[in-house]
Amino acid sequence: MKIVYINPNSTESMTDGIVATARQVLPEADIIGLTNNQGPAAIQGKADGDAAIPGLLSLLPVARTEGADVIVIACFDDTGLAEARAQAGCPVLGIGQSSFVMAQLLGLRFSVITSLPVSIPVIQENIEQQGFSGICASVRASGLPVLTIDEGGPEVLDCLIGEIEAAARDDGAACAVLGCAGMAHIEPELASRSHVPLIEGVAASARLSMVVAGRSVPVQ
């Protein structure tokens, strides 16, 4: 089975982290990443997302040539997801929607912890349109830019844990959804400090890719 992750932004290091996370979840799968070199360095809000879509869509034929059984849009905003599904010719998942599906399957009311406030309206609209409003407690901005999150470090971890704890304490969230692809590689460190379960979209999409491709999901 081959899964191709398309990073809608132009930051190669994020693509590398996304692919590494997916390979840890599904070591038996053939997983590669493509980077949208025509896109912005980070997707923070609707304007960035709109700017990324043409380049993202231009990578769909590349993914099919690579033999993709499933394509994953590796931006939590699910940038260009509907357009990609209309053109891809194979199942296409988004890491945002995959996270929401996983929370629903687990029966957990969730809060999304994302980057900047400009990202909140896009995520809220996706949650509503995809039918997950009933189990969403809140969407919270950490105030950290995407590329700062991707860099990681103690201050980033402290800030994100603070928002996760506030979501559980103040919003009644039973789990926290990590609302940025740049959080994928720091999920283990966050999980070790969190008092509620975490759902990370790259890992969720990898597991769901096995389902939509008609394969059995490995027991871990």
C-alpha positions as CSV (number, residue, x, y, z in Angstrom):
1,M,0.0,0.0,0.0
2,K,1.3,3.5,-0.9
3,I,0.2,6.7,0.9
4,V,1.3,10.0,-0.5
5,Y,1.2,13.0,1.9
6,I,1.0,16.4,0.2
7,N,2.2,19.3,2.3
8,P,0.3,22.4,0.9
9,N,3.0,24.7,2.3
10,S,6.6,25.0,0.9
11,T,8.5,24.1,4.1
12,E,10.4,20.9,3.4
13,S,11.2,20.3,7.0
14,M,7.5,20.0,7.8
15,T,7.0,17.5,5.1
16,D,9.9,15.4,6.5
17,G,8.3,15.5,10.0
18,I,4.9,14.5,8.6
19,V,6.3,11.6,6.7
20,A,8.4,10.4,9.7
21,T,5.3,10.4,11.9
22,A,3.2,8.5,9.4
23,R,5.9,5.9,8.9
24,Q,6.1,5.3,12.7
25,V,2.4,4.6,12.7
26,L,2.4,2.4,9.6
27,P,5.9,1.0,9.2
28,E,4.7,-1.6,6.7
29,A,3.2,1.0,4.3
30,D,5.1,2.8,1.6
31,I,4.8,6.4,2.6
32,I,6.2,9.4,0.7
33,G,5.8,13.2,1.0
34,L,5.4,15.9,-1.7
35,T,5.9,19.6,-0.9
36,N,4.0,22.4,-2.6
37,N,6.9,24.6,-3.6
38,Q,4.5,27.1,-5.1
39,G,2.7,27.6,-1.7
40,P,3.4,29.9,1.2
41,A,5.9,28.9,3.8
42,A,3.1,28.3,6.3
43,I,-0.7,28.2,6.0
44,Q,-2.2,30.5,8.5
45,G,-5.7,31.5,7.7
46,K,-7.9,31.5,4.6
47,A,-5.7,33.7,2.4
48,D,-2.7,31.4,2.7
49,G,-4.9,28.3,2.1
50,D,-6.4,29.8,-1.0
51,A,-2.9,30.7,-2.3
52,A,-1.8,27.1,-1.8
53,I,-4.5,25.3,-3.7
54,P,-3.2,25.7,-7.3
55,G,0.2,24.2,-6.4
56,L,-1.4,21.5,-4.3
57,L,-3.7,20.4,-7.1
58,S,-0.7,20.3,-9.5
59,L,0.9,17.6,-7.3
60,L,-2.1,15.2,-7.7
61,P,-0.8,13.7,-11.0
62,V,2.6,13.3,-9.4
63,A,1.0,11.4,-6.5
64,R,-0.8,9.1,-8.9
65,T,2.3,8.5,-11.0
66,E,4.0,7.5,-7.7
67,G,1.3,4.9,-7.4
68,A,-0.7,6.4,-4.5
69,D,-3.5,4.2,-3.1
70,V,-4.5,7.1,-0.8
71,I,-3.5,10.8,-0.8
72,V,-3.5,12.8,2.4
73,I,-3.6,16.6,2.5
74,A,-1.2,17.4,5.3
75,C,-2.6,20.7,6.5
76,F,-5.0,20.8,9.5
77,D,-7.1,23.3,7.6
78,D,-7.9,20.5,5.0
79,T,-6.7,23.0,2.4
80,G,-8.1,22.1,-1.1
81,L,-9.6,18.8,0.2
82,A,-12.9,19.0,-1.8
83,E,-11.0,20.1,-5.0
84,A,-8.5,17.3,-4.6
85,R,-11.2,14.7,-4.1
86,A,-12.9,15.8,-7.3
87,Q,-9.7,15.4,-9.3
88,A,-7.5,12.7,-7.6
89,G,-9.0,9.4,-8.8
90,C,-8.3,7.8,-5.5
91,P,-9.3,8.3,-1.8
92,V,-8.1,11.7,-0.4
93,L,-8.1,12.4,3.3
94,G,-7.3,15.6,5.2
95,I,-5.6,15.5,8.6
96,G,-8.2,17.8,10.1
97,Q,-11.2,15.7,9.1
98,S,-9.3,12.5,10.1
99,S,-8.8,14.0,13.6
100,F,-12.5,14.8,14.0
101,V,-13.5,11.3,12.7
102,M,-11.1,9.7,15.3
103,A,-12.6,11.7,18.1
104,Q,-16.1,10.7,17.0
105,L,-15.1,7.0,16.8
106,L,-13.7,7.3,20.4
107,G,-16.8,9.0,21.6
108,L,-14.8,12.0,22.9
109,R,-15.8,15.7,23.0
110,F,-12.8,17.5,21.6
111,S,-11.1,20.9,21.6
112,V,-8.8,21.9,18.8
113,I,-5.5,23.5,19.8
114,T,-4.2,25.4,16.8
115,S,-1.6,28.1,15.9
116,L,-2.8,31.7,15.4
117,P,-6.3,33.2,15.9
118,V,-6.5,33.7,12.1
119,S,-6.8,29.9,11.7
120,I,-9.9,29.6,14.0
121,P,-12.6,30.6,11.4
122,V,-11.3,28.1,8.8
123,I,-11.3,25.3,11.4
124,Q,-14.7,26.2,12.8
125,E,-16.2,26.3,9.3
126,N,-14.7,22.8,8.5
127,I,-16.1,21.4,11.8
128,E,-19.5,22.7,11.0
129,Q,-19.6,21.7,7.4
130,Q,-18.2,18.2,8.1
131,G,-20.8,17.6,10.8
132,F,-18.7,17.6,14.0
133,S,-20.1,20.7,15.8
134,G,-22.0,18.5,18.3
135,I,-18.8,17.0,19.7
136,C,-16.6,20.1,19.5
137,A,-16.1,21.9,22.8
138,S,-13.9,24.7,21.4
139,V,-11.2,25.8,19.0
140,R,-8.3,27.5,20.8
141,A,-5.4,29.5,19.4
142,S,-2.0,29.1,21.1
143,G,-0.7,32.3,19.6
144,L,2.3,30.5,18.1
145,P,3.0,30.7,14.4
146,V,3.1,27.5,12.5
147,L,6.9,27.5,11.8
148,T,7.5,28.3,15.5
149,I,5.5,25.2,16.4
150,D,7.4,23.1,13.9
151,E,10.7,24.2,15.6
152,G,9.5,22.9,18.9
153,G,11.4,23.5,22.1
154,P,10.4,24.0,25.8
155,E,8.5,27.2,25.4
156,V,6.4,25.8,22.6
157,L,5.6,22.7,24.6
158,D,4.7,24.8,27.7
159,C,2.4,27.0,25.7
160,L,0.6,24.1,24.0
161,I,0.2,22.2,27.3
162,G,-1.3,25.3,28.9
163,E,-3.9,25.5,26.1
164,I,-4.6,21.7,26.4
165,E,-5.2,22.0,30.2
166,A,-7.4,25.1,29.7
167,A,-9.5,23.3,27.1
168,A,-10.1,20.4,29.6
169,R,-10.6,22.7,32.6
170,D,-12.6,25.6,31.1
171,D,-14.3,24.1,28.0
172,G,-15.1,20.6,29.1
173,A,-13.0,18.8,26.5
174,A,-12.5,15.1,27.0
175,C,-9.6,15.1,24.5
176,A,-7.4,17.6,22.6
177,V,-6.9,17.6,18.9
178,L,-3.6,19.0,17.8
179,G,-4.6,21.5,15.1
180,C,-1.4,21.9,13.2
181,A,0.8,19.5,11.1
182,G,3.8,21.0,12.8
183,M,2.7,19.4,16.0
184,A,3.0,15.9,14.7
185,H,6.7,15.3,15.7
186,I,6.2,16.8,19.2
187,E,3.0,14.8,20.0
188,P,4.9,12.2,22.2
189,E,6.3,15.0,24.4
190,L,2.9,16.6,24.7
191,A,1.2,13.3,25.4
192,S,3.7,12.6,28.3
193,R,2.5,15.8,30.0
194,S,-1.2,15.9,29.1
195,H,-3.9,14.8,31.4
196,V,-6.4,14.1,28.6
197,P,-5.9,12.0,25.4
198,L,-4.5,13.7,22.4
199,I,-5.5,13.1,18.8
200,E,-2.9,14.0,16.2
201,G,-4.0,14.3,12.5
202,V,-1.1,12.8,10.7
203,A,-1.3,9.6,12.8
204,A,-5.1,9.6,12.5
205,S,-5.0,9.9,8.7
206,A,-2.4,7.1,8.5
207,R,-4.7,4.7,10.4
208,L,-7.8,5.8,8.4
209,S,-5.9,5.4,5.1
210,M,-5.8,1.7,5.8
211,V,-9.5,1.6,6.2
212,V,-10.4,3.6,3.1
213,A,-8.0,1.6,1.0
214,G,-9.8,-1.6,2.1
215,R,-6.9,-2.9,4.3
216,S,-7.1,-4.1,7.9
217,V,-5.7,-1.7,10.5
218,P,-2.8,-3.2,12.5
219,V,-3.4,-3.8,16.2
220,Q,-0.9,-1.9,18.3
